[in-house]
Amino acid sequence: MKMKRVQLTNGQELHIREAKPEDALAILAYIDQISEETDYLTFGPGEFVISVEEEARFIERLLVSDNKLMILALIEDMIVGHLSFMGGSRPRTRHTGELGVSVLQEYWRCGIGTELITYLLAWAKSARIIRKINLRVRSDNVGAIRLYEKLGFVCEGTVTREFYVGGEFYDSIQMGLEIDLP
């Protein structure tokens, strides 16, 4: 898919495009920043350890895959949001995969998460391979749950004590969206 341009609710112009290997350094800096901003992620500060070269190679592999995607949301060339979708690697599961999405806290509630997921859904429908998108979200992340429900995701179950943050356990809600092709 091509770059998508969107006018955000805050008036800024957002660009969404696929990640490229040369984005690796900026992506890792973005990940470092978001890990400091929220406890809703599956990782905390300093826990996402990968070199720039490893990240670039990872992106290269994604670009040649037909069931994996990494996209970036940019405002004036700064990464403000990130989405990855990892489809299954075996024939029996390649039609399904897991979504991960994040947005810099400064840009929460500006529509970026909606735009990233909408891009993913359009990509999945056009590729005609992905038939199911899964995600997990911390059960107390009400804003994210509302966003996913608004986009058609449904709750498929709860996993207790999936996250352990700051000495406390948190449950996760497993959500999914089935994609039916015409």
VOMI-937882 format. One line per 5 residues: number of its first residue (from 1); their letters; for each residue x, y, z of N, C-alpha, C, O. Coordinates in Angstrom, 3 decimals. Example, Ala and Ser with C-alpha at 12.3 -4.5 7.8 and 13.67 -1.06 7.14 Angstrom:
1 = as = 13.190 -5.690 7.800 12.300 -4.500 7.800 13.200 -3.300 7.800 14.236 -3.319 8.465; 12.850 -2.250 7.080 13.670 -1.060 7.140 12.900 0.030 7.870 13.409 1.138 8.039
END
This chain:
1 = mkmkr = 0.837 -1.187 0.000 0.000 0.000 0.000 0.876 1.243 0.000 2.028 1.208 0.433; 0.334 2.300 -0.474 1.062 3.557 -0.555 0.955 4.333 0.756 0.239 3.945 1.679; 1.693 5.444 0.803 1.602 6.316 1.963 0.190 6.889 2.053 -0.436 7.226 1.048; -0.282 6.986 3.280 -1.603 7.557 3.526 -1.415 8.865 4.289 -0.660 8.923 5.260; -2.101 9.905 3.847 -2.073 11.199 4.534 -3.430 11.432 5.177 -4.473 11.187 4.570
6 = vqltn = -3.398 11.911 6.424 -4.635 12.103 7.181 -4.535 13.402 7.968 -3.481 13.723 8.518; -5.622 14.139 8.020 -5.709 15.328 8.874 -6.222 14.859 10.238 -7.314 14.298 10.328; -5.449 15.082 11.289 -5.830 14.641 12.629 -6.823 15.608 13.270 -7.013 16.735 12.814; -7.440 15.132 14.331 -8.401 15.964 15.063 -7.731 17.207 15.653 -8.398 18.210 15.906; -6.404 17.142 15.873 -5.693 18.309 16.411 -5.204 19.248 15.302 -4.513 20.228 15.581
11 = gqelh = -5.564 18.947 14.030 -5.204 19.806 12.913 -3.897 19.458 12.228 -3.618 19.992 11.154; -3.088 18.586 12.804 -1.809 18.233 12.199 -2.009 17.190 11.096 -2.983 16.437 11.096; -1.052 17.169 10.151 -1.103 16.172 9.084 -0.276 14.955 9.485 0.886 15.067 9.874; -0.902 13.809 9.379 -0.267 12.541 9.721 0.031 11.788 8.439 -0.791 11.749 7.524; 1.211 11.193 8.378 1.580 10.323 7.260 1.736 8.912 7.813 2.384 8.708 8.839
16 = ireak = 1.146 7.948 7.134 1.290 6.545 7.518 1.938 5.821 6.351 1.496 5.939 5.208; 2.989 5.071 6.651 3.683 4.307 5.619 4.342 3.083 6.236 4.497 2.976 7.453; 4.726 2.162 5.353 5.440 0.982 5.823 6.831 1.384 6.304 7.455 2.304 5.775; 7.290 0.670 7.317 8.639 0.900 7.830 9.661 0.423 6.810 9.408 -0.509 6.047; 10.818 1.076 6.806 11.930 0.713 5.928 13.138 0.418 6.817 13.206 0.916 7.940
21 = pedal = 14.090 -0.381 6.335 15.270 -0.682 7.155 15.976 0.556 7.680 16.517 0.537 8.785; 15.977 1.635 6.899 16.659 2.851 7.347 15.920 3.574 8.477 16.426 4.556 9.020; 14.735 3.095 8.830 13.982 3.641 9.969 14.396 3.010 11.299 13.938 3.445 12.356; 15.244 2.005 11.259 15.545 1.199 12.448 15.956 2.042 13.656 15.427 1.842 14.749; 16.871 2.960 13.481 17.340 3.779 14.607 16.200 4.603 15.198 16.047 4.665 16.418
26 = ailay = 15.404 5.234 14.346 14.286 6.048 14.823 13.225 5.189 15.513 12.624 5.620 16.498; 12.994 3.987 15.006 12.025 3.080 15.631 12.490 2.701 17.028 11.694 2.703 17.967; 13.760 2.378 17.177 14.274 2.008 18.501 14.212 3.189 19.472 13.933 2.997 20.655; 14.465 4.396 18.991 14.337 5.584 19.847 12.876 5.773 20.260 12.593 6.108 21.410; 11.952 5.559 19.324 10.520 5.646 19.618 10.138 4.620 20.687 9.429 4.946 21.639
31 = idqis = 10.603 3.396 20.527 10.290 2.327 21.488 10.823 2.679 22.877 10.148 2.457 23.882; 12.029 3.226 22.925 12.576 3.667 24.219 11.670 4.713 24.858 11.422 4.674 26.063; 11.180 5.644 24.053 10.328 6.710 24.590 8.997 6.159 25.097 8.585 6.481 26.211; 8.315 5.331 24.294 7.008 4.846 24.743 7.117 3.926 25.944 6.196 3.852 26.758; 8.242 3.221 26.061 8.399 2.330 27.215 8.467 3.122 28.521 8.174 2.588 29.591
36 = eetdy = 8.849 4.379 28.432 8.898 5.264 29.600 7.541 5.905 29.892 7.301 6.363 31.009; 6.652 5.942 28.893 5.422 6.715 29.006 4.215 5.953 29.539 3.288 6.565 30.070; 4.210 4.633 29.408 3.020 3.881 29.796 3.377 2.493 30.308 4.375 1.901 29.899; 2.550 1.992 31.200 2.712 0.634 31.705 1.809 -0.360 30.975 1.761 -1.532 31.350; 1.096 0.083 29.947 0.178 -0.787 29.222 0.868 -1.699 28.216 0.226 -2.598 27.673
41 = ltfgp = 2.142 -1.499 27.955 2.866 -2.299 26.978 3.328 -3.628 27.570 3.298 -3.821 28.785; 3.755 -4.539 26.701 4.262 -5.832 27.163 5.721 -5.744 27.601 6.305 -6.742 28.023; 6.306 -4.560 27.503 7.691 -4.349 27.917 7.810 -3.003 28.614 7.006 -2.097 28.394; 8.821 -2.889 29.453 9.079 -1.649 30.167 10.395 -1.035 29.736 11.049 -1.537 28.822; 10.788 0.053 30.391 12.035 0.725 30.043 13.226 -0.231 30.090 13.415 -0.961 31.063
46 = gefvi = 14.024 -0.212 29.025 15.232 -1.027 28.963 15.015 -2.497 28.664 15.987 -3.250 28.598; 13.776 -2.936 28.481 13.496 -4.359 28.246 13.481 -4.748 26.770 13.536 -5.935 26.451; 13.410 -3.795 25.887 13.391 -4.061 24.450 14.812 -3.876 23.947 15.198 -2.778 23.546; 15.584 -4.946 23.968 17.005 -4.846 23.653 17.272 -5.500 22.298 17.193 -6.719 22.149; 17.587 -4.665 21.327 17.906 -5.127 19.979 18.790 -4.063 19.341 18.611 -2.871 19.592
51 = sveee = 19.734 -4.486 18.526 20.624 -3.512 17.884 19.928 -2.897 16.669 18.934 -3.426 16.171; 20.459 -1.794 16.215 19.929 -1.127 15.031 20.015 -2.074 13.830 19.094 -2.141 13.015; 21.131 -2.802 13.731 21.317 -3.728 12.618 20.286 -4.856 12.669 19.739 -5.243 11.637; 20.022 -5.383 13.860 19.016 -6.451 14.004 17.625 -5.943 13.629 16.861 -6.641 12.962; 17.305 -4.735 14.060 16.003 -4.161 13.720 15.892 -3.945 12.212 14.840 -4.216 11.632
56 = arfie = 16.938 -3.469 11.577 16.922 -3.257 10.124 16.716 -4.585 9.389 15.953 -4.651 8.425; 17.397 -5.639 9.844 17.224 -6.960 9.215 15.799 -7.483 9.437 15.213 -8.096 8.545; 15.252 -7.237 10.620 13.878 -7.649 10.915 12.910 -6.962 9.951 12.016 -7.608 9.404; 13.082 -5.682 9.747 12.216 -4.929 8.830 12.373 -5.452 7.406 11.385 -5.584 6.683; 13.600 -5.747 6.998 13.826 -6.309 5.659 13.025 -7.595 5.462 12.422 -7.798 4.409
61 = rllvs = 13.019 -8.459 6.473 12.258 -9.719 6.378 10.753 -9.448 6.296 10.036 -10.142 5.575; 10.281 -8.454 7.023 8.858 -8.114 6.968 8.451 -7.635 5.580 7.369 -7.963 5.092; 9.319 -6.863 4.956 8.991 -6.277 3.656 8.806 -7.321 2.550 8.125 -7.054 1.561; 9.394 -8.487 2.705 9.239 -9.537 1.692 8.179 -10.565 2.089 7.942 -11.527 1.358; 7.553 -10.368 3.228 6.500 -11.275 3.690 5.147 -10.786 3.195 4.916 -9.582 3.082
66 = dnklm = 4.258 -11.725 2.903 2.921 -11.329 2.463 1.889 -11.371 3.585 0.715 -11.080 3.353; 2.316 -11.732 4.809 1.363 -11.761 5.915 1.902 -11.092 7.181 1.464 -11.395 8.291; 2.844 -10.193 7.000 3.409 -9.429 8.104 3.505 -7.966 7.659 3.697 -7.669 6.480; 3.366 -7.063 8.631 3.363 -5.645 8.298 3.878 -4.834 9.470 3.563 -5.122 10.625; 4.671 -3.818 9.167 5.055 -2.813 10.163 4.842 -1.454 9.514 5.398 -1.157 8.457
71 = ilali = 4.025 -0.634 10.172 3.772 0.703 9.652 4.080 1.746 10.715 4.036 1.485 11.917; 4.393 2.937 10.221 4.733 4.053 11.094 3.766 5.194 10.853 3.336 5.434 9.724; 3.429 5.893 11.919 2.662 7.130 11.840 3.652 8.255 12.119 4.322 8.267 13.152; 3.734 9.200 11.185 4.714 10.274 11.294 4.048 11.644 11.202 3.126 11.861 10.417; 4.542 12.548 12.023 4.190 13.963 11.931 5.497 14.706 11.754 6.366 14.665 12.624
76 = edmiv = 5.634 15.387 10.625 6.871 16.107 10.300 8.092 15.207 10.471 9.080 15.605 11.089; 8.022 14.001 9.925 9.106 12.999 9.922 9.452 12.438 11.303 10.457 11.741 11.442; 8.652 12.722 12.318 8.863 12.147 13.652 7.859 11.013 13.860 6.664 11.178 13.613; 8.350 9.869 14.314 7.462 8.746 14.578 6.618 9.061 15.809 7.145 9.324 16.889; 5.299 9.031 15.626 4.374 9.281 16.732 3.489 8.061 16.995 2.752 8.026 17.981
81 = ghlsf = 3.562 7.062 16.112 2.792 5.839 16.284 3.416 4.710 15.492 4.142 4.932 14.523; 3.121 3.501 15.923 3.746 2.307 15.340 2.756 1.161 15.416 2.075 0.991 16.428; 2.671 0.379 14.361 1.832 -0.817 14.366 2.609 -1.942 13.723 3.241 -1.769 12.681; 2.553 -3.104 14.363 3.129 -4.302 13.757 2.068 -5.385 13.749 1.263 -5.501 14.673; 2.084 -6.164 12.699 1.200 -7.322 12.580 2.061 -8.485 12.138 2.746 -8.416 11.119
86 = mggsr = 2.019 -9.560 12.917 2.816 -10.740 12.622 1.898 -11.913 12.322 1.280 -12.486 13.219; 1.820 -12.260 11.038 1.036 -13.415 10.631 1.778 -14.702 10.957 2.993 -14.704 11.154; 1.034 -15.785 11.008 1.618 -17.084 11.331 2.615 -17.546 10.282 2.520 -17.166 9.115; 3.575 -18.369 10.701 4.632 -18.812 9.791 4.356 -20.176 9.173 5.080 -20.599 8.272; 3.337 -20.861 9.635 3.016 -22.183 9.096 1.736 -22.125 8.274 0.893 -21.257 8.497
91 = prtrh = 1.586 -23.048 7.322 0.399 -23.028 6.460 -0.929 -23.000 7.229 -1.876 -22.347 6.792; -1.007 -23.683 8.338 -2.271 -23.743 9.084 -2.579 -22.474 9.861 -3.711 -22.282 10.303; -1.590 -21.603 10.035 -1.830 -20.390 10.825 -1.441 -19.108 10.104 -1.502 -18.032 10.699; -1.047 -19.193 8.853 -0.584 -17.982 8.153 -1.707 -16.990 7.876 -1.435 -15.836 7.544; -2.949 -17.408 8.004 -4.111 -16.534 7.772 -4.469 -15.694 8.995 -5.366 -14.853 8.940
96 = tgelg = -3.768 -15.927 10.084 -4.069 -15.222 11.334 -2.774 -14.663 11.920 -1.683 -15.132 11.596; -2.906 -13.661 12.783 -1.722 -13.094 13.395 -2.096 -12.124 14.487 -3.272 -11.890 14.766; -1.061 -11.558 15.105 -1.280 -10.663 16.244 -0.863 -9.239 15.914 0.167 -8.985 15.290; -1.700 -8.337 16.357 -1.521 -6.906 16.170 -0.922 -6.306 17.436 -1.311 -6.662 18.548; 0.018 -5.400 17.258 0.542 -4.584 18.346 0.564 -3.143 17.874 1.048 -2.860 16.778
101 = vsvlq = 0.055 -2.238 18.675 -0.018 -0.838 18.265 0.324 0.057 19.446 -0.004 -0.253 20.592; 0.986 1.170 19.153 1.316 2.140 20.199 1.343 3.535 19.594 1.547 3.717 18.393; 1.130 4.514 20.468 1.134 5.926 20.076 1.815 6.709 21.194 1.595 6.437 22.374; 2.633 7.672 20.823 3.234 8.530 21.852 2.126 9.164 22.689 1.099 9.588 22.159; 2.344 9.222 23.987 1.313 9.713 24.911 0.821 11.114 24.551 -0.364 11.409 24.701
106 = eywrc = 1.702 11.960 24.088 1.339 13.320 23.691 0.257 13.328 22.596 -0.470 14.310 22.443; 0.159 12.229 21.842 -0.767 12.158 20.717 -1.946 11.210 20.956 -2.680 10.884 20.022; -2.129 10.765 22.208 -3.294 9.937 22.506 -4.563 10.743 22.227 -4.587 11.961 22.402; -5.595 10.062 21.799 -6.918 10.636 21.520 -6.912 11.655 20.380 -7.734 12.571 20.353; -5.973 11.489 19.436 -5.945 12.331 18.234 -6.382 11.544 16.997 -6.432 12.097 15.898
111 = gigte = -6.693 10.274 17.169 -7.131 9.448 16.043 -6.036 8.629 15.395 -6.296 7.957 14.397; -4.820 8.655 15.921 -3.704 7.945 15.297 -3.880 6.431 15.381 -3.653 5.726 14.397; -4.279 5.929 16.538 -4.505 4.494 16.674 -5.554 4.000 15.695 -5.390 2.950 15.073; -6.628 4.758 15.560 -7.692 4.412 14.608 -7.138 4.361 13.191 -7.432 3.428 12.445; -6.346 5.350 12.817 -5.791 5.398 11.460 -4.832 4.243 11.196 -4.844 3.664 10.110
116 = lityl = -4.004 3.906 12.177 -3.070 2.788 12.001 -3.818 1.468 11.809 -3.485 0.685 10.919; -4.816 1.226 12.638 -5.565 -0.032 12.537 -6.390 -0.055 11.251 -6.509 -1.106 10.620; -6.954 1.068 10.856 -7.705 1.137 9.605 -6.805 0.804 8.417 -7.229 0.115 7.489; -5.576 1.287 8.444 -4.598 0.966 7.397 -4.350 -0.545 7.381 -4.356 -1.168 6.320; -4.132 -1.129 8.562 -3.918 -2.576 8.653 -5.097 -3.344 8.059 -4.898 -4.290 7.297
121 = lawak = -6.313 -2.948 8.398 -7.492 -3.657 7.904 -7.586 -3.562 6.379 -7.918 -4.548 5.722; -7.301 -2.400 5.817 -7.321 -2.245 4.360 -6.247 -3.121 3.717 -6.496 -3.761 2.695; -5.058 -3.149 4.310 -3.964 -3.987 3.814 -4.364 -5.455 3.849 -4.165 -6.182 2.876; -4.931 -5.891 4.979 -5.314 -7.295 5.133 -6.369 -7.686 4.095 -6.292 -8.757 3.494; -7.343 -6.818 3.893 -8.406 -7.127 2.921 -7.864 -7.153 1.503 -8.271 -7.993 0.700
126 = sarii = -6.951 -6.242 1.183 -6.421 -6.200 -0.184 -5.484 -7.377 -0.451 -5.431 -7.873 -1.576; -4.748 -7.829 0.560 -3.828 -8.959 0.384 -4.584 -10.281 0.277 -4.092 -11.232 -0.330; -5.778 -10.343 0.865 -6.647 -11.514 0.796 -6.009 -12.772 1.402 -6.344 -13.891 1.014; -5.107 -12.582 2.338 -4.479 -13.709 3.033 -4.962 -13.756 4.479 -5.337 -14.815 4.981; -4.952 -12.610 5.140 -5.295 -12.526 6.561 -6.812 -12.615 6.722 -7.569 -11.855 6.118
131 = rkinl = -7.227 -13.565 7.553 -8.661 -13.761 7.791 -9.035 -13.550 9.249 -10.213 -13.576 9.606; -8.001 -13.336 10.111 -8.264 -13.139 11.539 -7.126 -12.332 12.137 -5.954 -12.659 11.951; -7.483 -11.266 12.861 -6.498 -10.436 13.552 -6.767 -10.551 15.044 -7.889 -10.338 15.503; -5.739 -10.887 15.786 -5.836 -11.039 17.237 -5.030 -9.942 17.918 -4.087 -9.393 17.348; -5.417 -9.639 19.136 -4.634 -8.733 19.971 -4.935 -9.044 21.428 -5.915 -9.712 21.759
136 = rvrsd = -4.072 -8.545 22.272 -4.323 -8.621 23.713 -4.119 -7.233 24.281 -3.244 -6.480 23.853; -4.951 -6.918 25.256 -4.921 -5.582 25.837 -5.126 -5.724 27.339 -5.932 -6.534 27.796; -4.391 -4.932 28.091 -4.569 -4.976 29.537 -6.000 -4.610 29.880 -6.553 -3.664 29.318; -6.598 -5.344 30.788 -8.027 -5.192 31.081 -8.390 -3.817 31.640 -9.559 -3.435 31.587; -7.436 -3.071 32.168 -7.729 -1.736 32.690 -7.432 -0.622 31.682 -7.534 0.557 32.022
141 = nvgai = -7.067 -0.979 30.456 -6.789 0.001 29.415 -8.090 0.290 28.654 -8.265 -0.118 27.506; -8.979 0.994 29.322 -10.343 1.227 28.838 -10.364 1.961 27.499 -11.163 1.618 26.627; -9.511 2.954 27.321 -9.486 3.706 26.068 -9.139 2.821 24.883 -9.767 2.920 23.828; -8.147 1.958 25.046 -7.758 1.056 23.958 -8.870 0.055 23.672 -9.166 -0.228 22.511; -9.480 -0.476 24.710 -10.572 -1.440 24.517 -11.712 -0.799 23.733 -12.268 -1.428 22.833
146 = rlyek = -12.066 0.432 24.057 -13.122 1.150 23.316 -12.743 1.324 21.847 -13.577 1.144 20.960; -11.487 1.674 21.595 -11.018 1.839 20.225 -11.163 0.530 19.446 -11.695 0.516 18.336; -10.690 -0.559 20.031 -10.763 -1.849 19.342 -12.214 -2.254 19.083 -12.537 -2.755 18.006; -13.074 -2.040 20.052 -14.494 -2.380 19.866 -15.111 -1.520 18.764 -15.895 -2.014 17.954; -14.759 -0.244 18.735 -15.271 0.659 17.700 -14.893 0.165 16.303 -15.643 0.364 15.348
151 = lgfvc = -13.730 -0.477 16.188 -13.252 -0.959 14.898 -13.702 -2.389 14.596 -13.308 -2.965 13.582; -14.531 -2.961 15.481 -15.116 -4.274 15.198 -14.514 -5.444 15.939 -14.986 -6.570 15.779; -13.496 -5.225 16.742 -12.908 -6.319 17.513 -13.870 -6.735 18.615 -14.597 -5.906 19.164; -13.868 -8.015 18.932 -14.721 -8.531 19.995 -13.864 -9.241 21.037 -12.800 -9.783 20.736; -14.357 -9.220 22.259 -13.679 -9.900 23.359 -13.840 -11.404 23.164 -14.947 -11.898 22.951
156 = egtvt = -12.732 -12.118 23.239 -12.769 -13.569 23.080 -12.363 -14.302 24.355 -12.404 -15.531 24.407; -11.974 -13.557 25.373 -11.622 -14.189 26.630 -10.688 -13.330 27.462 -10.198 -12.293 27.014; -10.458 -13.784 28.675 -9.577 -13.081 29.607 -8.500 -14.041 30.082 -8.776 -15.193 30.417; -7.281 -13.552 30.104 -6.167 -14.305 30.668 -5.790 -13.600 31.960 -5.402 -12.431 31.945; -5.902 -14.303 33.070 -5.602 -13.683 34.354 -4.093 -13.604 34.575 -3.324 -14.446 34.111
161 = refyv = -3.708 -12.566 35.298 -2.314 -12.363 35.692 -1.319 -12.401 34.539 -0.192 -12.866 34.710; -1.722 -11.920 33.378 -0.807 -11.972 32.230 0.322 -10.950 32.344 1.432 -11.198 31.873; 0.047 -9.808 32.963 1.055 -8.770 33.120 1.412 -8.636 34.600 0.560 -8.777 35.477; 2.686 -8.362 34.854 3.146 -8.101 36.214 3.924 -6.795 36.163 5.044 -6.753 35.653; 3.330 -5.730 36.692 3.908 -4.392 36.600 3.861 -3.742 37.975 2.808 -3.701 38.611
166 = ggefy = 4.989 -3.240 38.430 5.036 -2.511 39.694 4.551 -3.323 40.879 3.940 -2.781 41.800; 4.821 -4.621 40.859 4.428 -5.477 41.974 2.971 -5.916 41.951 2.494 -6.522 42.910; 2.262 -5.621 40.875 0.852 -6.013 40.768 0.601 -6.806 39.494 1.234 -6.578 38.462; -0.342 -7.748 39.590 -0.766 -8.517 38.427 -1.919 -7.807 37.730 -2.750 -7.161 38.368; -1.950 -7.941 36.405 -3.038 -7.404 35.600 -3.492 -8.471 34.617 -2.680 -9.218 34.071
171 = dsiqm = -4.787 -8.531 34.403 -5.345 -9.457 33.428 -5.245 -8.844 32.038 -5.089 -7.632 31.885; -5.338 -9.703 31.027 -5.440 -9.195 29.659 -6.716 -9.725 29.036 -7.184 -10.819 29.353; -7.259 -8.928 28.151 -8.423 -9.326 27.379 -7.924 -9.697 25.994 -7.226 -8.917 25.347; -8.281 -10.880 25.548 -7.947 -11.322 24.201 -9.080 -10.875 23.286 -10.248 -11.175 23.532; -8.719 -10.154 22.227 -9.724 -9.660 21.293 -9.386 -10.122 19.894 -8.227 -10.397 19.582
176 = gleid = -10.404 -10.207 19.050 -10.157 -10.633 17.685 -11.130 -10.002 16.709 -12.213 -9.546 17.077; -10.714 -9.991 15.461 -11.545 -9.488 14.382 -11.420 -10.462 13.212 -10.327 -10.694 12.694; -12.557 -11.026 12.805 -12.587 -11.929 11.661 -12.785 -11.111 10.396 -13.614 -10.202 10.348; -12.015 -11.447 9.379 -12.101 -10.740 8.094 -12.700 -11.693 7.073 -12.088 -12.694 6.700; -13.897 -11.367 6.631 -14.553 -12.153 5.592 -14.398 -11.423 4.273 -14.639 -10.219 4.181
181 = lp = -13.998 -12.156 3.267 -13.799 -11.572 1.947 -15.057 -11.739 1.104 -15.781 -12.722 1.262; -15.323 -10.791 0.214 -16.521 -10.903 -0.642 -16.413 -12.071 -1.616 -17.330 -12.305 -2.403
END
